[in-house]
């Protein structure tokens, strides 16, 4: 198989595939990033066409929909007939549907399969994988997905992106609500760490309160999921909502919060929602630790 895009997520995902016994040819725009996988057993290709030539399955994990489209353009002439392209990037639903049409029209197959779980989930092989495509195509790669995490077929092509957007809608909103809760606790005179401990196990418990609540208390904003990625997701959610004819007022507010950080903290962890909140509340700061940004 070929794996295109060796970034924060792509590298640990390829390592999981290699550990599971798959033969993987990798490509990345900056070749040195792909070369870090040579000792693990990957083959490094110098071009997209070289990477996909002879591959029955191609996985892409790229920055955004337009980049995925460009890479498909570069690959198509070398892509074997009946090959299955699995795009695990986060794109717009309309983009995923366009990729599906293009590949189907050329005799190939397509699944959109974005993931949730971050770099830690990629390294541990515990990603939530939301797949959109036909049942037959899904069956071809279900075992591959199993090496990476927990896959679910959620509907036809484009549906994986819808599921990911629903996931990110909840993640983005919850990050901001956790920041508000902790900042309120401190501003009102309570111990925010103790408040977090007290409400864990109740209805307010969540993975975000657990992991990112602690990050906020420590002011550790070293990136897992980045602010710029969360903002892109919020914008894609609003585009999908507009296409579906629904209004999402809370998501609009969350998008504004992340947009306010895009110029100054684009590559910080998305738990930096706390920093956006503190900008609205001059003189109110959670804890006394220095900000960790890198």
C-alpha positions in Angstrom: 0.0 0.0 0.0 1.0 3.6 -0.3 0.7 6.2 2.4 0.8 9.9 1.4 1.5 12.6 4.1 3.9 12.0 6.9 3.0 14.6 9.4 2.1 14.6 13.1 -0.6 11.9 12.5 0.8 10.2 9.4 4.1 9.1 11.0 2.7 7.1 13.9 -0.1 5.7 11.7 2.5 4.3 9.3 4.4 2.8 12.2 1.3 1.0 13.3 0.8 -0.4 9.7 4.4 -1.5 9.5 4.1 -3.2 13.0 1.0 -5.0 11.7 3.1 -6.5 8.9 1.9 -4.3 6.0 4.4 -3.3 3.2 4.1 0.5 3.0 5.6 2.9 0.5 5.5 6.5 1.8 5.6 9.9 0.3 5.7 13.4 1.7 6.2 16.8 0.1 9.2 17.3 2.5 11.0 14.0 1.8 13.1 14.1 5.0 10.0 13.6 7.0 9.2 10.4 5.1 12.8 9.2 5.5 12.4 9.0 9.3 10.4 5.9 8.6 13.1 4.1 6.7 14.5 2.3 9.9 11.0 1.1 10.6 10.8 -0.7 7.2 9.0 1.8 5.0 10.0 2.4 1.4 10.3 6.1 0.5 9.1 7.3 -2.9 10.4 10.5 -4.5 7.1 11.3 -6.1 3.4 10.7 -5.6 3.2 8.7 -8.9 6.1 6.5 -7.8 4.4 5.9 -4.4 1.0 4.8 -5.8 2.3 2.8 -8.8 1.3 -0.8 -8.1 -0.6 0.0 -4.9 -4.0 -1.6 -4.4 -4.7 0.7 -1.4 -3.6 4.3 -1.1 -4.1 6.2 2.2 -3.8 10.0 2.2 -3.4 12.0 5.4 -3.0 15.6 4.2 -3.5 19.1 5.4 -6.8 19.9 3.8 -9.2 19.2 0.9 -7.5 21.3 -1.8 -4.2 19.5 -1.0 -5.9 16.1 -1.3 -7.3 17.2 -4.7 -3.8 18.2 -5.9 -2.3 14.9 -4.8 -5.0 12.9 -6.5 -4.3 14.9 -9.7 -0.6 13.9 -9.4 -1.4 10.3 -8.7 -4.2 9.5 -11.1 -2.2 8.5 -14.2 -0.1 6.0 -12.2 -2.9 4.7 -10.0 -3.7 1.1 -10.8 -7.2 0.2 -12.1 -9.5 -0.8 -9.3 -7.3 0.7 -6.6 -9.0 2.0 -3.5 -8.1 5.5 -2.3 -8.7 6.1 1.4 -8.6 9.7 2.4 -8.1 10.0 6.2 -7.6 13.8 6.1 -10.2 16.2 7.4 -12.0 17.8 4.5 -15.3 19.2 3.6 -18.1 16.7 2.8 -18.5 18.3 -0.7 -14.8 17.7 -1.3 -15.0 14.1 -0.3 -18.0 13.6 -2.5 -16.1 15.2 -5.4 -13.1 12.9 -4.8 -15.4 9.9 -4.9 -17.0 10.9 -8.2 -13.6 11.6 -9.8 -12.1 8.3 -8.7 -15.2 6.3 -9.5 -15.4 7.9 -13.0 -11.9 6.6 -13.6 -12.6 3.1 -12.5 -11.1 3.4 -9.0 -12.7 3.4 -5.6 -12.8 5.9 -2.7 -13.5 6.0 1.0 -13.4 9.1 3.2 -12.2 7.9 6.7 -11.2 10.9 8.9 -10.1 10.1 12.4 -10.3 11.3 16.0 -7.9 10.6 18.8 -5.0 12.8 18.1 -1.3 11.9 18.0 -1.6 9.8 21.1 -4.4 7.7 19.5 -2.4 7.3 16.3 0.6 6.0 18.2 -1.5 3.6 20.3 -3.6 2.4 17.5 -6.8 3.5 19.2 -8.1 6.1 16.7 -11.8 6.4 16.1 -12.1 6.0 12.3 -15.3 7.2 10.6 -15.6 5.7 7.2 -17.9 6.8 4.3 -18.2 4.5 1.3 -19.7 1.3 0.0 -19.8 -1.8 2.1 -17.7 -3.7 -0.4 -14.9 -1.1 -0.4 -15.0 -0.9 3.4 -14.6 -4.7 3.6 -11.4 -4.4 1.6 -9.7 -2.2 4.2 -11.4 -3.1 7.4 -8.4 -5.1 8.6 -6.1 -2.2 7.7 -8.3 0.2 9.7 -8.1 -2.3 12.6 -4.3 -1.8 12.8 -5.0 1.9 13.3 -8.0 1.9 15.6 -11.7 1.4 15.9 -13.4 1.8 12.5 -17.2 2.3 11.8 -18.9 2.5 8.4 -21.2 5.5 8.9 -22.8 5.8 5.4 -21.9 6.5 1.7 -19.0 8.6 0.5 -18.9 11.9 2.3 -20.5 10.5 5.5 -17.1 10.0 7.2 -16.5 13.7 7.0 -20.0 14.4 8.4 -19.2 12.1 11.4 -15.8 13.8 11.9 -17.5 17.2 11.8 -20.0 16.1 14.4 -17.1 14.9 16.5 -15.2 18.1 16.2 -18.3 20.2 16.9 -18.5 18.5 20.3 -14.8 18.7 20.9 -14.5 22.4 20.0 -17.5 23.4 22.1 -16.4 21.2 25.1 -12.9 22.6 25.1 -14.3 26.1 25.4 -16.8 25.1 28.1 -14.1 23.4 30.2 -12.0 26.6 29.9 -14.9 28.7 31.1 -15.6 26.4 34.0 -12.0 26.4 35.2 -11.6 30.1 34.8 -14.9 30.8 36.6 -13.8 28.5 39.5 -10.6 30.5 40.0 -12.2 33.9 39.5 -14.9 33.1 42.1 -12.3 32.0 44.7 -12.4 28.2 44.4 -9.4 25.9 43.7 -9.9 25.1 40.0 -7.9 21.8 40.2 -10.1 20.7 43.1 -13.2 21.7 41.2 -12.1 19.6 38.3 -11.5 16.7 40.6 -14.9 17.1 42.3 -16.9 17.1 39.1 -15.1 14.2 37.5 -17.3 11.1 37.7 -20.5 13.1 37.5 -22.5 14.1 34.4 -19.8 16.7 33.5 -17.1 14.0 33.1 -15.5 13.8 29.7 -12.2 12.9 28.1 -11.7 16.6 27.4 -12.2 17.5 31.1 -9.8 14.8 32.0 -7.0 15.4 29.4 -7.4 19.0 28.4 -8.7 20.3 31.7 -5.3 19.1 33.1 -3.5 20.7 30.2 -5.2 24.0 31.0 -4.3 23.8 34.7 -0.7 23.2 33.7 -0.9 25.8 30.9 0.6 23.1 28.6 -0.4 24.2 25.1 2.2 22.1 23.2 0.3 21.0 20.2 -1.5 17.7 19.8 -4.5 19.0 17.9 -3.7 22.5 16.7 -5.7 25.7 16.9 -5.5 26.2 13.1 -6.9 22.6 12.6 -9.7 23.2 15.0 -10.6 26.4 13.2 -10.6 24.7 9.9 -12.9 22.0 11.3 -15.3 24.7 12.7 -15.4 26.4 9.3 -16.1 23.1 7.6 -18.9 22.4 10.1 -20.5 25.7 9.3 -20.2 25.0 5.5 -21.8 21.6 6.0 -24.6 23.2 8.1 -25.2 25.8 5.4 -25.4 23.1 2.8 -27.9 21.1 5.0 -30.0 24.2 5.7 -29.4 24.2 9.5 -28.2 27.0 11.9 -25.6 26.1 14.6 -25.3 29.1 16.8 -22.9 27.6 19.4 -20.6 26.4 16.7 -20.6 29.9 15.2 -19.4 31.2 18.6 -16.7 28.5 18.9 -15.4 29.4 15.5 -15.1 33.0 16.5 -13.1 32.0 19.6 -10.6 30.0 17.6 -10.4 32.7 14.9 -9.3 35.1 17.6 -6.3 32.9 18.2 -5.4 32.1 14.6 -3.0 35.1 14.2 -1.1 34.6 17.5 -1.3 30.9 18.4 -2.2 29.0 15.2 0.1 26.0 16.1 -0.7 25.8 19.8 -2.8 23.0 21.1 -6.6 23.5 20.7 -6.8 23.6 24.5 -5.5 27.2 24.0 -9.2 28.0 23.9 -8.3 29.1 27.5 -6.1 31.8 26.1 -8.9 33.2 23.9 -11.1 33.2 27.0 -8.5 35.0 29.1 -8.2 37.7 26.3 -11.9 38.4 27.0 -11.2 38.7 30.7 -8.2 41.0 31.3 -6.5 40.4 34.6 -8.0 36.9 35.1 -5.6 34.1 34.5 -5.8 30.4 35.3 -2.9 29.4 37.6 0.5 30.9 37.8 2.6 28.6 35.6 4.3 29.9 32.5 2.6 29.1 29.2 4.2 26.1 27.4 3.8 26.5 23.7 6.7 24.3 22.3 
